[in-house]
Each structure stands twice: as C-alpha cells, then as structure tokens.
C-alpha cells in the first residue's frame, strides 16, 4: 500500500470515528424505527422469463405476483418472496432503451439476502453448477450478479447480524 493510500484510509477512518461519535447511539439508547421493514425493492429486468428462472428456479425465491405495471402500459411488475414477508420486485420496460446496470450515486450497489446456513451451502452449489461467478467473503457471504448484472449477496448470518456481530 502506498503512503497516499495509507493517508487516505486514515482520513476516512477519522471521518467514520467522528460520525460514529456524533450519530451512532448505543443499542439501549436508540429510538424505535419509524419503519416496519422493506416492503419491496424494485429492480429492472430485461426479460421477465429469464428473471423468473433465475430467482425462482436457481435461488428458490417463489414468484408471488405478476401484474401489469400501472406506470407503463405493457410493462410487467412481478414479485418474489425473499422471506420474513419481504419482497424483491422487478419491472420490465419493453420498447424502452434501458442501458445496462451501472453504479451511480443514489443507485443500487447490491441487495443482501439472509438465508439459513444449510440453504446457503445448497444455493452456493447451485450457483457454481450454473456457472455463476461468485466471490466468497468471510465464509458467510457470496457475492454474484443476477441476469441483468445486478449485484446480489447471499449471507448466512441471521437478520440483524453482520459477520457474527449484532448490528440490531
């Protein structure tokens, strides 16, 4: 690591420390959230059937609804059950020239979905058998891309934990 990289890391570490001291209250002092949870996160699909095969067939997230998108005639809005009454949704926009996935400010970096450890192992094997490129992190997270390049993570930690640390 260069001295410039070291200086940059130290600078951002100082910023994180300052922000933590200013805004991060201990669990016993945090107010209850105003939210009940994520109802759904909506992504864009280039092909409805390919998306269904990937999320329902490969990742084992049941398709729960398939309706017309009220905002764009002919577009499909569809939902997958990702557990705990949470949904992962998609839209397709036929006829629009929607570009490929990219990270932009305010955009999506990745969706992390918690799965039981035994299911995590099975899904890891299914992804490998399907030829999906994966990156393993901390022995509990698999990072990979969906059919339209969207970044996904399957994490074997329970909800409210991150790499063995309780964060909720």
C-alpha positions as CSV (number, residue, x, y, z in Angstrom):
1,X,0.0,0.0,0.0
2,X,1.4,3.4,-0.9
3,X,1.7,6.2,1.6
4,X,-1.0,8.1,-0.3
5,X,-3.4,5.1,0.2
6,X,-2.5,4.9,3.9
7,X,-3.1,8.6,4.3
8,X,-6.5,8.2,2.6
9,X,-7.5,5.3,4.7
10,X,-6.5,7.1,7.9
11,X,-8.5,10.2,6.8
12,X,-11.6,8.2,6.2
13,X,-11.2,6.2,9.4
14,X,-11.1,9.5,11.3
15,X,-14.3,10.6,9.5
16,X,-16.0,7.3,10.4
17,X,-14.9,7.7,14.0
18,X,-16.3,11.3,14.1
19,X,-19.6,10.3,12.5
20,X,-20.0,7.3,14.9
21,X,-19.3,9.5,17.9
22,X,-21.8,12.1,16.7
23,X,-24.7,9.9,15.4
24,X,-24.4,6.2,16.5
25,X,-26.2,5.7,19.8
26,X,-25.7,2.5,21.8
27,X,-28.5,0.0,21.3
28,X,-30.1,0.8,24.6
29,X,-30.4,4.5,23.7
30,X,-31.7,4.1,20.1
31,X,-35.3,5.1,19.5
32,X,-37.6,2.6,17.8
33,X,-37.5,2.9,14.0
34,X,-40.5,4.6,12.3
35,X,-40.4,1.8,9.6
36,X,-41.7,-1.7,9.7
37,X,-39.2,-3.1,7.2
38,X,-38.6,-3.1,3.5
39,X,-41.9,-3.9,1.7
40,X,-40.1,-4.5,-1.5
41,X,-37.1,-3.4,-3.5
42,X,-37.8,-3.0,-7.2
43,X,-35.2,-3.6,-9.9
44,X,-35.4,-3.6,-13.7
45,X,-35.5,-6.7,-15.7
46,X,-34.6,-7.1,-19.4
47,X,-36.5,-10.4,-19.7
48,X,-39.3,-11.5,-17.4
49,X,-38.9,-15.2,-18.0
50,X,-35.1,-15.2,-17.6
51,X,-35.6,-13.3,-14.3
52,X,-38.2,-15.8,-13.1
53,X,-36.0,-18.7,-14.0
54,X,-33.0,-17.2,-12.1
55,X,-34.8,-16.0,-8.9
56,X,-37.4,-18.8,-8.6
57,X,-35.6,-21.6,-10.3
58,X,-32.0,-21.1,-9.2
59,X,-32.3,-19.0,-5.9
60,X,-35.6,-20.7,-4.8
61,X,-37.5,-17.4,-4.2
62,X,-41.1,-18.2,-5.0
63,X,-42.8,-15.9,-7.5
64,X,-45.8,-14.3,-5.7
65,X,-47.4,-11.9,-8.2
66,X,-47.2,-11.0,-11.8
67,X,-49.3,-7.9,-12.9
68,X,-49.2,-5.0,-15.4
69,X,-47.1,-2.0,-14.2
70,X,-49.6,0.8,-13.6
71,X,-47.0,3.4,-14.7
72,X,-46.1,2.0,-18.2
73,X,-48.5,0.2,-20.4
74,X,-47.4,-3.3,-21.4
75,X,-44.7,-3.4,-18.6
76,X,-44.8,-6.3,-16.1
77,X,-44.4,-5.8,-12.4
78,X,-43.6,-9.1,-10.6
79,X,-42.5,-10.1,-7.1
80,X,-40.5,-12.8,-5.3
81,X,-40.8,-13.9,-1.7
82,X,-37.4,-13.5,-0.1
83,X,-38.6,-14.4,3.4
84,X,-39.9,-12.6,6.5
85,X,-42.7,-11.0,4.5
86,X,-40.1,-9.2,2.3
87,X,-40.4,-9.0,-1.4
88,X,-37.9,-8.5,-4.3
89,X,-39.7,-6.9,-7.2
90,X,-38.9,-6.3,-10.9
91,X,-40.3,-4.2,-13.7
92,X,-39.6,-4.8,-17.4
93,X,-39.9,-1.8,-19.8
94,X,-40.5,-3.3,-23.3
95,X,-39.7,-0.9,-26.0
96,X,-37.5,1.4,-23.9
97,X,-33.8,1.5,-24.5
98,X,-32.8,0.9,-20.9
99,X,-29.0,0.7,-20.6
100,X,-27.0,-2.0,-18.7
101,X,-26.6,-2.0,-14.9
102,X,-24.2,0.5,-13.5
103,X,-23.4,2.0,-10.1
104,X,-24.4,5.6,-9.9
105,X,-24.9,8.0,-7.0
106,X,-28.3,7.2,-5.4
107,X,-28.4,3.9,-7.3
108,X,-28.2,0.3,-6.1
109,X,-24.9,-1.2,-5.1
110,X,-26.2,-4.7,-4.1
111,X,-29.1,-6.5,-2.4
112,X,-28.1,-8.7,0.5
113,X,-30.5,-11.5,1.4
114,X,-30.1,-13.6,4.5
115,X,-30.6,-17.4,4.1
116,X,-30.2,-20.3,6.6
117,X,-26.7,-21.7,6.6
118,X,-27.7,-25.1,5.1
119,X,-29.7,-23.4,2.3
120,X,-26.7,-21.0,1.8
121,X,-24.5,-24.0,1.1
122,X,-27.0,-25.6,-1.2
123,X,-27.5,-22.3,-3.2
124,X,-23.8,-21.8,-3.4
125,X,-23.5,-25.3,-5.0
126,X,-26.4,-24.5,-7.4
127,X,-24.8,-21.2,-8.4
128,X,-21.5,-22.9,-9.0
129,X,-23.2,-25.7,-11.1
130,X,-24.9,-23.0,-13.1
131,X,-21.6,-21.4,-13.9
132,X,-22.4,-18.1,-12.0
133,X,-19.2,-16.3,-11.0
134,X,-19.1,-15.8,-7.2
135,X,-16.9,-14.1,-4.6
136,X,-16.8,-15.6,-1.1
137,X,-16.3,-13.2,1.8
138,X,-15.9,-14.0,5.5
139,X,-17.1,-17.6,4.8
140,X,-20.7,-16.4,5.2
141,X,-21.3,-14.1,2.2
142,X,-21.5,-14.9,-1.5
143,X,-21.4,-12.0,-4.0
144,X,-22.6,-12.6,-7.5
145,X,-24.6,-10.9,-10.3
146,X,-28.1,-11.6,-11.5
147,X,-29.2,-12.0,-15.1
148,X,-29.1,-8.2,-15.8
149,X,-25.8,-7.5,-13.9
150,X,-27.5,-6.6,-10.6
151,X,-25.2,-7.3,-7.7
152,X,-26.5,-9.7,-5.1
153,X,-25.3,-11.2,-1.9
154,X,-26.5,-14.3,-0.1
155,X,-25.4,-14.1,3.6
156,X,-25.7,-16.9,6.1
157,X,-25.8,-14.6,9.0
158,X,-29.2,-14.1,10.6
159,X,-31.1,-10.8,10.1
160,X,-29.6,-8.2,12.4
161,X,-26.1,-9.7,12.3
162,X,-23.1,-8.8,10.2
163,X,-20.3,-11.3,10.1
164,X,-21.1,-12.5,13.6
165,X,-21.6,-9.0,15.1
166,X,-25.1,-8.0,16.3
167,X,-26.0,-4.7,14.5
168,X,-29.6,-4.5,15.5
